[in-house]
Amino acid sequence: MADPVKVYPAKPDKVYFFATCLIDLFYPEAGLAGIQLLEREGIEVLFPQGQTCCGQPAYTSGYHDEARAVAAAQLNLFPADWPIVVPSGSCGGMMRTHYPALFRDTPHQAAAERVAARVLELTDFLLNVCHIQLQDLGEPDTVAMHTSCSARRELGLAGVGPALLGQLKQVTVVDPARAEECCGFGGTFAVRHPQISGALVSDKTDALVATGARGFVTTDCGCLMNIAGHAEKADKAIVGEHILSYLWQRTGGESPP
Amino acid sequence: MSQSSHQHGHPGDFKPRADAALRNPKIRQNFRQAMDGLMSKRKAAFADWDLEALRTLGANIRLRALVQLPELLEQLEARLTANGIQVHWANDGAEACRIVRDICVARDAKRVIKGKSMVSEEMDLNHYLDAQGIEALESDLGEYIVQLAEETPSHIIMPAIHKNTADITDLLHAKTGTERFPDVEYLTASARKQLREKFAQADVGISGVNFAVAETGTLCLVENEGNGRMTTTVPPCHIAVTGIEKVVARLEDVAPLLALLTRSATGQPITTYVNMISRPRQPDELDGPEAVHLVLVDNGRSSIYQDDQLLDTLRCIRCGACMNHCPVYTRIGGHAYGTTYPGPIGKILMPQLLGLTETADLPSASSLCGACAEVCPVRIPIPDLLVRLRQEAVDGDQQHPAIVRGHGSKRNRWEALAWQGWRLMHTSPTLYRLGTRLAARLRRLQPVRFGGWTDHRSAPKLAARSLHARMRERQP
């Protein structure tokens, strides 16, 4: 009943990259940064063009037939035995922990289990499979880390983001008050219960601002869109960035055009 | 079920109540402060424990008890009966109320003193007895305050947590003539004095039960004020009421559950009082009630029991840690839910007890952040159950047809159609490519408002070129 011990694979020659729909449509530069970080580690990145969405929005909304159909359309995109890296705790959590139950007793069960077992969140992969060593080339900076609830609780990755940022010598990492509290995104929750979600994101943004950090970085585009969108709308003094973009730029990577 | 509207408001009004609570600075402050305190106390209380191992043990004890529930209940009844405790079975809250009334009437009892019992809240027992001409007075300080204020508990462990000292000072002054002196000790002493006489006068004491041990026929009851001890020993008759799921197999199961319960609830290593009730007063004993009854209340639990996944709901030991750690509960408080049990456990339990027709907004009112499941002492996978109930509310899964009463009541053809469109777009790579390319082309026409999203945030901005498009350029 306790979480099983996660066994990391040896560093592979290749990985499949599952970008997630939010990265694809709204934050492609974060996806590109992740791909370039992997390539710099000597890994060939395979990007299946047939990928769309992991199915999570319909799944958490209760439309499981639709979620299953969309998830099923992703299952055959990863035929070889390479790890599947996902630049999101939320989508990674969906694929790793919910696919097996979603496809139980269906013809796709075995395929879903084969996919789920190979899914790793990208920062987890960089830290614990690649054993990445980041060389910080940037100016001194202060950032706050926001780990998504799915990365923190579903995948147990609370330590990963801080460990990566900790390798950046010129970067001071600060913790907001109540760091483990949700930012209020929750997918369709933000639209179904906008006032509750709004109260959560307002408090989260205030806590991030109170750290005095220039900006915050996060593992998940849902949180990023939520917190940065609120900061912009409410004119609060903090900017947000996906952790992959931040790591890539701090270590000499070019900003994407 | 006797979930009367005058008592709890209405779960169907969740959204307006939640919005009103969010705008109420006193609610926001009282709950935030209280929940922060409870979270840090819990954390400190488990600091020296292998908490994950203990939670696994607690979960397994509860699971094992539920697997054998019918047999354990029969064993419990046999042991209690042999010990001289009379056992009654109630299908629903109304029947449980009638059983309590009949016991009172048979004893010509007019005055009842009560210890804390959430099942009695579920039954709406106080109002029922009042209508029958029987006075039922709450003796737990929080419940006493809530009763004086003619409200309902806003938390299952700390019923009056929504009130601060100033509120309570005013309330006690208005209702009992207590001097307006906003000092916790003074107010507590005043309430204690009022209640003391009532214990002596009461004909019947009614309490809840934390664990009912089948092996020995023991009713365990934890409390901090001694009012539970008084309720169950001073009046000549004690009636315990409990849900049928509170049974555990063995006496040795109680120790780990107790260790989890009090630390999870209030951060206490043990409560001030732990009552182990096994029989009425014996001829050679000086105190204790001459008659003890146990009312075992089903009230929808046996239908939850029929489903392998929903069954996990019944593991709950009512510690309240899920609400203490819930970011939604912390902001809207307990009354917004309009149900006996608020917070995460309420969001999964109440739709199953009341049906989804009136409660469909409860399971959706969660970001699925998982804080509740992380602290649950018996590892109830609350987010998974929330998702299951969302599916039930919209009849969203042909593979696992919905079974909860009122399933499908939230299904809306426009939303269903939208998800079918979403499915079409995301199962066809060609349609997805064309659709995302079109959206990127037209992104300057993107609306600046998106339903509730833009009440609090600027609209997300579509990128000029998707990652798919960029990768096509990189990988010719």
Interface residues (C-beta under 8 A of the other chain):
Chain A: M1 A2 A19 C21 I23 D24 L25 F26 Y27 P28 E29 G31 L32 I35 F47 Q49 G50 Q51 T52 C53 G55 P57 A58 Y59 T60 S61 G62 Y63 H64 D65 E66 R68 A69 V70 A72 A73 A101 D105 T106 C149 S150 R152 R153 E154 E180 E181 C182 G184 F185 G186 G187 T188 F189 A190 V191 R192 H193 P194 Q195 I196 S197 G198 A199 L200 V201 S202 D203 M225 N226 G229 H230 E232 K233 A234 P256
Chain B: K15 A18 D19 L22 E52 A53 T56 A59 N60 P327 V328 R331 I332 S364 A365 S366 S367 L368 C369 G370 A371 A373 E374 R379 D384 V387 L389 R390 Q391 E392 A393 V394 G396 D397 Q398 Q399 H400 K410 A416 W419 Q420 W422 R423 M425 H426 T427 S428 P429 Y432 T436 A439 A440 F450 G451 G452 W453 T454 D455 H456 R457 S458 A459 P460 K461 L462 A463 R465 S466 L467 H468 R470 M471 R472 Q475
